[in-house]
Amino acid sequence: METQDVIINKEKLVKTIYDLGSVKCLQDDKNCELLLNFLLNEPLTFEDIKEAFKTVNAQKSDKTIYGYLNRLKKANLVMEAGKRIITFSESHIKTLTLYSRTAKVFYIALDLSGDEEDTVDDYFTVIGKITCQLLKFKKFDEACFRKFYDETTQKKRIDIEKINSISNPEILDLVATFDVRATKYVLDTVCWLAFIGEHPEIYQEMIKCFTK
């Protein structure tokens, strides 16, 4: 018996998510999250996925797994990547559909604060306080700094998929191990720093939020 995987549709490194339904699929359905994790390293057939659920003591029926796949496909998080060709003999060949993530990393271009607004506020407070120390300021205007951060992020967010041009995909393999919220913060910060690096005059705008 010989097995060959033929990949037609290759996953991207980063895919920007603008649709709330896709976000809910990523965040709210633990089984869909499990399935996406199964697909993190390589495309899998339906039988591979079924076995993967068994390995984590979460055995599912065929109908249920197809339901997860259909939901993830509709959300543009999973796609049919190609076929696995199994050759038993010259007259006996079997083909199976291979499923993969549409991207290694999903970047959500939406506000995720919601019920965790206090956590987000802490995030900005810590950034501001550390920046104060590093730049030798005494205090900062959190509202001003947050507005600056948000506006800068929005300017670069539209270019997030430029990360797909990175020649070293192993960098994003690490990001892919983070949860949705952590991934968003990491990539937002990357965009933010890259934008400031390309436009030094932006620094002058930022320090208006700080006082000696």
Legacy VTK file of the C-alpha trace (Angstrom):
# vtk DataFile Version 3.0
C-alpha trace
ASCII
DATASET POLYDATA
POINTS 212 float
0.000 0.000 0.000
1.290 3.479 -0.930
0.002 6.798 0.382
0.457 10.211 -1.225
-0.917 13.566 -0.078
-1.681 16.010 -2.878
-2.069 19.566 -1.560
-3.927 21.972 -3.835
-4.833 24.741 -1.379
-2.030 25.725 1.004
-2.751 27.523 4.269
-1.561 31.096 4.719
0.608 32.145 7.615
-1.833 34.833 8.799
-5.495 35.426 7.995
-7.347 38.526 9.158
-10.789 37.878 10.627
-13.380 40.669 10.342
-16.530 38.587 10.822
-18.047 38.290 14.309
-19.444 34.839 13.499
-15.939 33.568 12.777
-14.699 35.095 16.019
-17.420 33.326 18.001
-16.462 30.066 16.302
-12.863 30.594 17.414
-13.671 31.658 20.953
-16.901 29.995 22.038
-16.856 26.465 20.647
-14.276 24.334 22.432
-14.761 21.429 20.040
-14.102 23.615 17.021
-11.044 24.944 18.839
-9.897 21.359 19.416
-10.345 20.534 15.743
-8.331 23.589 14.716
-5.588 22.486 17.092
-5.544 19.045 15.467
-4.937 20.757 12.125
-2.166 22.988 13.426
0.763 20.916 12.124
-0.570 19.282 8.965
-3.701 18.579 6.889
-5.796 15.642 8.083
-8.467 13.368 6.663
-11.830 12.902 8.320
-10.635 9.603 9.829
-7.492 11.304 11.151
-9.649 13.925 12.852
-11.958 11.288 14.279
-8.986 9.465 15.784
-7.575 12.732 17.128
-10.767 13.328 19.113
-10.382 9.860 20.600
-6.838 10.607 21.758
-8.140 13.444 23.956
-11.022 11.346 25.303
-13.589 13.306 23.311
-14.984 10.696 20.934
-17.517 12.133 18.477
-19.959 10.689 15.962
-19.339 11.141 12.247
-22.322 13.485 12.009
-21.003 15.664 14.836
-17.515 15.941 13.332
-18.933 16.846 9.929
-20.972 19.499 11.723
-17.805 21.003 13.201
-16.072 20.901 9.816
-19.000 22.579 8.083
-19.153 25.319 10.701
-15.418 25.954 10.430
-15.551 25.945 6.627
-18.445 28.411 6.661
-16.390 30.643 8.976
-13.446 30.418 6.515
-11.245 28.890 9.193
-10.953 25.439 7.597
-10.787 24.414 3.941
-10.414 21.334 1.774
-6.680 21.346 1.152
-6.413 18.443 -1.263
-6.560 14.653 -1.423
-4.835 11.686 0.139
-4.371 8.996 -2.493
-4.085 5.462 -1.133
-2.955 2.863 -3.663
-3.641 -0.730 -2.685
-3.031 -2.091 -6.188
-3.224 -0.905 -9.798
-6.949 -1.542 -9.794
-7.688 -0.473 -6.238
-7.132 3.219 -5.459
-8.879 5.179 -2.723
-8.958 8.981 -2.325
-9.760 10.853 0.864
-10.321 14.584 1.352
-7.648 16.429 3.314
-8.742 19.290 5.564
-6.506 22.108 6.761
-6.704 25.458 8.501
-6.986 28.400 6.136
-4.090 29.972 8.069
-1.542 29.065 10.693
-2.480 32.162 12.703
-5.875 33.897 12.854
-5.722 37.624 13.566
-8.957 39.218 14.784
-9.426 42.803 13.577
-12.220 43.470 16.062
-12.489 44.812 19.599
-12.366 41.855 21.987
-12.698 43.732 25.254
-16.281 42.732 26.073
-16.615 41.335 29.583
-12.854 41.478 30.074
-12.586 45.250 29.817
-10.789 45.437 33.179
-8.083 43.111 31.854
-7.649 45.282 28.762
-7.399 48.384 30.961
-4.670 46.661 32.991
-2.848 45.899 29.757
-2.666 49.579 28.800
-1.843 50.668 32.345
1.151 48.354 32.504
2.400 49.449 29.064
2.063 53.111 30.036
3.818 52.721 33.385
6.713 50.778 31.894
7.054 53.326 29.083
7.119 56.114 31.682
10.034 54.459 33.432
11.969 53.761 30.262
11.517 57.298 28.892
12.080 58.857 32.327
8.667 60.510 32.564
6.686 60.753 35.801
3.169 60.027 34.579
1.060 59.465 31.483
-2.427 60.280 30.270
-3.948 56.836 29.820
-6.826 58.072 27.630
-4.373 59.910 25.364
-2.019 56.942 25.178
-4.822 54.488 24.473
-6.179 56.722 21.696
-2.681 56.947 20.191
-2.221 53.171 20.427
-5.618 52.413 18.860
-5.153 54.863 15.994
-1.661 53.579 15.233
-2.856 49.984 15.354
-5.726 50.736 12.983
-3.340 52.302 10.483
-1.161 49.185 10.417
-3.896 46.595 10.906
-4.900 46.755 7.253
-1.377 45.601 6.398
-1.318 42.674 8.840
-1.257 40.052 6.096
2.095 41.386 4.926
3.372 38.963 7.550
2.619 36.258 4.978
5.762 37.372 3.185
7.973 36.311 6.108
10.462 33.752 4.822
10.786 32.056 8.214
7.361 30.566 9.047
8.725 29.007 12.257
8.341 32.446 13.831
4.577 32.195 13.497
4.509 28.576 14.628
5.116 29.972 18.098
2.363 32.578 17.745
-0.005 29.818 16.640
0.283 28.228 20.099
-1.290 31.304 21.738
-5.008 31.712 22.319
-7.054 34.133 20.224
-6.737 37.088 22.594
-2.982 36.687 23.112
-2.450 36.386 19.353
-4.344 39.624 18.807
-2.212 41.504 21.325
1.041 40.098 19.946
0.252 41.005 16.345
-1.245 44.384 17.269
1.963 45.213 19.108
4.084 44.010 16.188
2.090 46.302 13.880
2.415 49.165 16.323
6.196 48.845 16.647
6.688 48.367 12.909
4.675 51.502 12.183
6.700 53.589 14.642
9.909 52.151 13.196
8.886 53.226 9.707
7.672 56.664 10.856
9.979 58.192 13.529
7.792 61.293 13.685
5.102 59.144 15.331
7.262 59.113 18.464
6.664 62.833 18.851
2.926 62.197 18.854
3.283 59.473 21.478
5.249 61.519 24.016
2.479 64.113 24.080
0.698 61.590 26.309
3.507 61.756 28.901
4.663 64.478 31.291
7.945 65.066 33.150
LINES 1 213
212 0 1 2 3 4 5 6 7 8 9 10 11 12 13 14 15 16 17 18 19 20 21 22 23 24 25 26 27 28 29 30 31 32 33 34 35 36 37 38 39 40 41 42 43 44 45 46 47 48 49 50 51 52 53 54 55 56 57 58 59 60 61 62 63 64 65 66 67 68 69 70 71 72 73 74 75 76 77 78 79 80 81 82 83 84 85 86 87 88 89 90 91 92 93 94 95 96 97 98 99 100 101 102 103 104 105 106 107 108 109 110 111 112 113 114 115 116 117 118 119 120 121 122 123 124 125 126 127 128 129 130 131 132 133 134 135 136 137 138 139 140 141 142 143 144 145 146 147 148 149 150 151 152 153 154 155 156 157 158 159 160 161 162 163 164 165 166 167 168 169 170 171 172 173 174 175 176 177 178 179 180 181 182 183 184 185 186 187 188 189 190 191 192 193 194 195 196 197 198 199 200 201 202 203 204 205 206 207 208 209 210 211
